[in-house]
Amino acid sequence: MVVNLKAKKRLVSRVTGVGVHRIKFDSDHLDDIADAITRENIRSLITANTIKVKPIVGTSKGRSHTKKTQRNKRGTKQGSKQGKKGARVGKKEIYVAKVRSLRRLLKIAKDRKEVTNPEFWSLYKKIGGNTVRNKAHLRLLMEEIVAKRKN
């Protein structure tokens, strides 16, 4: 006799917390499954291996991992790069990184009392206004300010 066990599958999926398509009934014990009406009955059938839960079948990442390692091996030297200079790292990102590093350097100088508070702020504004090119330039400006203060 063929029994419609769709409702039982739904019940099992609720009990086990998996999808309906992952549930498999043992074809020899369909009568027992049809008789099971409580969650407790379902759990006992699961422990008796009358009802089985199929493992998750996912997409294999093997090929994608291989491709990734190949991509990483290939060089990104001067001849392999494509696009403008600003296409890989934007102007703003470069500016922000530069400003942060310069401000950090300036703060350290202030903490060491190499520059006074007004000097600090004049340099700080120069950094924000993109007047200071790099760390070496900032050191040069600080030396000039210190020399001017001593004279």
DRENPAVEX-472735 format. One record per residue (C-alpha): x, y, z. Coordinates in steps of 0.5 Angstrom, whole numbers, padded with zeros to 4 digits, always signed. Layout:
XYZ ...
//
This chain:
+0000+0000+0000 +0003+0007-0002 +0002+0012+0003 +0003+0020+0002 +0008+0022+0007 +0009+0029+0006 +0006+0031+0012 +0011+0026+0016 +0017+0029+0012 +0015+0036+0014 +0014+0034+0021 +0021+0031+0021 +0024+0037+0018 +0021+0041+0024 +0024+0036+0029 +0031+0036+0026 +0031+0043+0024 +0033+0041+0017 +0030+0042+0010 +0025+0037+0007 +0029+0035+0001 +0034+0033+0006 +0030+0027+0010 +0030+0020+0007 +0025+0015+0009 +0027+0007+0010 +0023+0004+0005 +0022-0002+0009 +0019+0001+0015 +0014+0006+0012 +0008+0003+0016 +0012+0005+0022 +0013+0012+0020 +0006+0013+0018 +0004+0010+0025 +0009+0016+0028 +0004+0022+0030 +0008+0025+0035 +0015+0028+0035 +0017+0023+0040 +0016+0018+0036 +0019+0021+0030 +0026+0022+0035 +0026+0015+0036 +0025+0013+0029 +0031+0018+0027 +0035+0014+0033 +0033+0007+0030 +0036+0010+0023 +0029+0009+0020 +0029+0016+0018 +0036+0019+0016 +0038+0026+0015 +0042+0027+0008 +0048+0031+0009 +0049+0038+0006 +0051+0038-0001 +0055+0044-0003 +0059+0047-0009 +0066+0045-0009 +0071+0050-0008 +0077+0046-0011 +0077+0049-0017 +0076+0056-0015 +0082+0055-0010 +0086+0053-0015 +0084+0059-0020 +0086+0064-0014 +0093+0061-0013 +0094+0062-0020 +0092+0069-0020 +0096+0070-0014 +0102+0067-0017 +0102+0072-0023 +0106+0078-0023 +0103+0085-0022 +0109+0088-0024 +0110+0095-0029 +0108+0091-0035 +0102+0087-0032 +0098+0093-0029 +0092+0096-0033 +0089+0102-0032 +0091+0109-0030 +0095+0110-0023 +0089+0112-0020 +0085+0106-0022 +0088+0101-0017 +0089+0106-0011 +0084+0112-0011 +0087+0119-0010 +0083+0120-0004 +0086+0114+0000 +0093+0116-0002 +0091+0123+0001 +0088+0120+0007 +0094+0115+0009 +0099+0121+0008 +0095+0126+0012 +0095+0121+0018 +0102+0119+0018 +0104+0126+0018 +0099+0128+0023 +0102+0122+0027 +0109+0124+0026 +0107+0131+0028 +0104+0129+0034 +0110+0125+0037 +0114+0131+0036 +0109+0135+0040 +0109+0130+0045 +0117+0130+0046 +0116+0138+0046 +0120+0139+0039 +0115+0144+0037 +0111+0149+0041 +0103+0149+0041 +0103+0155+0036 +0108+0152+0031 +0104+0145+0032 +0098+0148+0029 +0101+0152+0023 +0104+0145+0021 +0098+0141+0022 +0094+0146+0018 +0100+0146+0012 +0099+0138+0013 +0091+0139+0012 +0092+0143+0006 +0097+0138+0003 +0103+0143+0003 +0107+0138+0006 +0109+0133+0001 +0112+0127+0005 +0115+0125+0012 +0122+0128+0010 +0119+0135+0008 +0115+0135+0014 +0122+0134+0018 +0125+0139+0014 +0120+0144+0016 +0120+0143+0023 +0128+0144+0023 +0127+0151+0020 +0122+0152+0025 +0126+0150+0031 +0132+0154+0027 +0128+0160+0027 +0126+0160+0034 +0133+0159+0036 +0135+0166+0032 
//
